[in-house]
């Protein structure tokens, strides 16, 4: 079984939210993978989102991480 970090699972499952947080950090209206310098803020953005999550939301994300660890990554993620 592989253990995935919550920041990675968040990125794989909620990229739009992470990009919104990156935009906030960078002081932009929006951000995407074409935004210069976005990657340097990905982990910070993910951690900010995780810190704001309720226990129930974190538990759900942990369950997703465990499922991915047991079953492997979903096919759509493997293709990226």
KOLMARMAR-938583 format. One line per field, with one value per residue: residue number from 1; chain; x, y, z of N, C-alpha, C, O, CB in turn. Coordinates in steps of 0.05 Angstrom, whole numbers. Atoms other than C-alpha are relative to their C-alpha. Glycine has a CB too. Layout:
drenpa: (NUM/...)
tormar: (A/...)
nx: (X/...)
ny: (Y/...)
nz: (Z/...)
cax: (X/...)
cay: (Y/...)
caz: (Z/...)
cx: (X/...)
cy: (Y/...)
cz: (Z/...)
ox: (X/...)
oy: (Y/...)
oz: (Z/...)
cbx: (X/...)
cby: (Y/...)
cbz: (Z/...)
END
This chain:
drenpa: (1/2/3/4/5/6/7/8/9/10/11/12/13/14/15/16/17/18/19/20/21/22/23/24/25/26/27/28/29/30/31/32/33/34/35/36/37/38/39/40/41/42/43/44/45/46/47/48/49/50/51/52/53/54/55/56/57/58/59/60/61/62/63/64/65/66/67/68/69/70/71/72/73/74/75/76/77/78/79/80)
tormar: (A/A/A/A/A/A/A/A/A/A/A/A/A/A/A/A/A/A/A/A/A/A/A/A/A/A/A/A/A/A/A/A/A/A/A/A/A/A/A/A/A/A/A/A/A/A/A/A/A/A/A/A/A/A/A/A/A/A/A/A/A/A/A/A/A/A/A/A/A/A/A/A/A/A/A/A/A/A/A/A)
nx: (17/-15/11/-1/3/25/-4/1/27/15/-7/12/30/12/-19/12/-2/-28/-6/12/-17/-25/7/1/-27/-15/14/11/28/1/-26/1/-27/-15/-7/-29/-6/21/-8/-13/20/18/0/11/29/13/0/20/26/2/3/27/19/11/-9/15/-12/-26/5/8/-24/-16/12/-8/-28/-2/10/-20/-23/6/9/-15/12/21/-11/-3/-25/-23/-4/-10)
ny: (-24/-25/-22/-25/-24/-14/-22/12/9/-25/-10/18/1/-27/-19/-27/-14/-6/-23/-24/-8/-10/-27/-18/-3/-16/-26/0/7/29/13/27/11/-18/-24/1/2/13/25/-6/-5/22/13/-20/-2/25/0/-20/12/22/-13/-11/21/11/27/18/-3/13/29/9/-1/23/24/0/7/28/15/-2/16/28/7/-14/-25/3/0/-28/-11/14/-10/-28)
nz: (0/1/-16/14/-17/4/19/27/5/5/27/20/-1/-2/11/3/-26/-5/17/-12/-22/12/10/-24/-10/19/4/27/1/5/6/11/5/18/-16/-7/-29/-16/-13/-25/-20/-1/-26/-19/6/-9/-30/-9/3/-21/-27/-2/1/-24/-5/18/26/-1/-2/27/16/-9/11/28/1/-7/23/21/-8/2/27/21/10/20/27/11/-11/12/28/1)
cax: (0/26/15/-2/5/-58/-29/-21/-91/-119/-82/-108/-180/-189/-141/-190/-191/-115/-109/-158/-114/-52/-85/-100/-29/-2/-52/-83/-155/-142/-85/-74/-16/3/11/85/110/48/84/125/60/26/46/31/-37/-53/-33/-75/-135/-121/-115/-184/-217/-264/-247/-302/-271/-202/-229/-261/-195/-158/-207/-193/-118/-126/-168/-117/-62/-98/-127/-77/-89/-152/-140/-152/-94/-48/-57/-35)
cay: (0/69/128/193/261/301/359/313/283/354/374/312/320/396/432/489/505/502/549/597/598/607/667/697/686/718/776/756/749/678/629/566/524/578/631/647/626/587/523/556/569/502/471/534/540/467/474/537/499/439/486/516/448/421/354/321/349/325/256/251/271/220/167/186/181/113/88/113/79/13/14/57/123/130/121/195/213/161/190/260)
caz: (0/-18/27/-9/23/34/-5/-66/-59/-53/-116/-154/-132/-124/-170/-182/-108/-104/-164/-131/-69/-111/-144/-75/-53/-116/-114/-180/-202/-226/-236/-276/-301/-350/-295/-286/-218/-197/-179/-124/-87/-96/-30/10/-24/-9/64/71/45/91/151/136/129/181/213/171/107/127/145/75/43/86/63/-9/4/36/-22/-72/-32/-32/-103/-139/-173/-215/-290/-306/-260/-289/-359/-339)
cx: (18/-15/4/-4/-26/2/-2/-29/-18/5/-14/-30/-13/19/-11/2/29/8/-12/17/26/-4/-1/28/16/-12/-11/-30/-4/28/-6/29/17/9/29/3/-20/10/13/-20/-19/-2/-12/-30/-15/-1/-20/-28/-5/-5/-28/-21/-10/12/-14/12/27/-3/-7/25/19/-11/7/29/4/-9/20/25/-5/-6/17/-14/-22/13/4/24/25/7/13/30)
cy: (25/21/26/23/14/23/-10/-8/25/10/-18/3/28/21/28/16/8/24/26/11/11/29/20/6/19/28/3/-7/-30/-10/-27/-9/17/26/-3/0/-15/-23/5/3/-23/-13/18/2/-25/-1/20/-12/-22/12/11/-22/-8/-29/-20/1/-14/-30/-11/-1/-23/-26/-3/-9/-30/-18/0/-17/-29/-9/11/25/-6/3/28/14/-13/10/27/1)
cz: (0/16/-16/20/-6/-20/-29/-7/-5/-28/-22/-1/-1/-11/-3/26/6/-17/10/23/-9/-10/23/10/-18/-5/-28/1/-4/-6/-12/-6/-19/14/9/30/17/16/27/23/5/27/21/-3/11/31/11/-1/21/27/4/0/27/4/-19/-28/-2/1/-28/-18/8/-11/-30/-3/6/-23/-23/6/-3/-29/-22/-9/-21/-28/-11/11/-12/-27/-1/-1)
ox: (37/-39/26/-20/-36/-17/-12/-38/-35/-14/-25/-42/-36/23/3/9/34/22/0/21/36/13/9/34/31/-1/-13/-40/-23/46/-26/48/41/23/37/-8/-17/1/11/-12/-37/-24/-28/-45/-36/-22/-33/-44/-26/-20/-37/-45/4/23/-2/15/34/13/2/28/32/5/13/36/20/3/24/37/13/3/14/-37/-19/33/24/36/45/30/23/42)
oy: (27/22/34/21/13/28/3/-3/24/18/-7/-1/31/41/48/40/30/42/47/35/31/46/42/29/36/44/25/-18/-42/5/-40/4/12/43/-22/16/-16/-27/-12/2/-22/-17/9/3/-23/-8/14/-8/-23/2/14/-16/-7/-40/-39/-19/-28/-45/-32/-20/-35/-44/-25/-24/-43/-38/-21/-29/-44/-30/3/30/-25/17/33/31/1/10/35/23)
oz: (15/16/-23/39/-29/-35/-47/-29/-22/-42/-41/-22/-8/3/2/26/16/-8/8/25/2/-6/21/16/-8/-20/-39/21/6/-13/-6/1/-22/3/22/44/41/39/46/47/22/38/38/16/23/42/31/17/34/43/27/6/47/-15/-28/-41/-21/-12/-36/-33/-9/-18/-39/-21/-8/-30/-36/-11/-10/-38/-45/-1/-36/-31/-25/-3/-15/-35/-22/-2)
cbx: (-19/3/13/-22/24/-11/27/18/-11/8/30/8/-8/-8/8/-29/-10/18/-8/-29/4/10/-26/-17/15/3/19/14/-14/-20/18/-18/-2/-17/-18/14/4/-22/19/17/-16/8/28/13/-5/16/28/1/-4/25/20/-5/12/-31/-6/-29/3/17/-22/-21/15/0/-30/-5/16/-16/-27/8/6/-25/-29/6/21/-23/-19/-26/0/-6/-26/-10)
cby: (0/9/3/1/20/10/14/-24/-16/21/-1/-28/-14/6/-10/-3/-18/-25/-6/-6/-24/-18/0/-13/-27/-15/23/-20/15/-7/-3/-1/-28/8/3/25/26/-9/-15/25/25/-21/-9/27/4/-24/7/26/-12/-17/22/19/-24/-1/-8/8/29/10/-6/19/27/-1/0/27/17/-7/12/29/6/-6/9/-18/18/21/-16/16/-2/-30/1/16)
cbz: (25/-30/28/-22/-4/27/4/-2/24/21/-4/6/25/29/-28/-9/22/-6/-28/10/19/-23/-16/22/3/-26/6/-18/-23/-22/25/-26/-10/-24/25/-12/10/-18/-18/-3/-7/-20/8/-3/-30/-10/10/-18/-29/0/3/-23/-15/-1/29/-1/-8/24/20/-11/3/31/4/-13/20/25/-9/-5/29/17/-4/-23/-12/4/-19/7/30/-1/-14/24)
END
